């Protein structure tokens, strides 16, 4: 009778502990599923933004082939990436974040080189004299970055895949180091 009395007193405590454990397990499963869904949506959105930049790069490559006196800017096309920088690290794997940040950094380098050698018009395009333009260098920049964007888009489509390596900027990055530095009079 004494053993039965002990079991009766322990049963409600065991049931409460079981309910608490089940509640935590279900809550964690829901949170994991929500984070997985958010990561998937973010990857889709970032891939779409990268494809839009890739389209701009293809237009710029056509403009370079035509020796046009302007090139389209892709700086205004990175709104989603900039708005979600904080979420990248918490939702995506480190290898994906590394590759994604690398592609957007490469885009900023291209924009910096173009802005150093051209005149920004309305924030949407760069205008320049065709005699002063370095079409070969710009073509190399856009082609290399296009290949990197295509790789990262593939990585975002299935972000659990093996890491994709991004080529270093190479010879065209020397243009950044050769830019004259303005001296401060203050």
Number of C-alpha atoms within 10 A of each C-alpha: 5 6 7 8 9 10 11 10 10 10 11 11 11 12 11 11 12 11 12 11 12 12 12 11 12 11 12 12 12 12 12 12 12 12 15 14 13 15 20 18 12 20 22 16 15 22 21 15 18 24 16 15 23 21 14 19 23 15 14 22 20 14 17 21 12 9 15 16 16 20 25 18 23 21 17 10 15 17 11 15 19 10 10 12 12 10 13 20 13 12 17 21 14 13 16 23 19 17 22 25 15 19 23 19 12 23 23 15 17 23 16 14 19 22 15 14 17 19 15 18 13 8 12 13 17 19 18 16 13 13 9 10 19 12 17 11 13 19 19 16 23 21 16 17 24 22 15 23 25 16 19 27 22 14 21 25 15 14 19 12 12 10 16 15 13 19 13 13 15 10 10 18 16 11 12 14 9 8 11 8 7 6 6 5 4 3
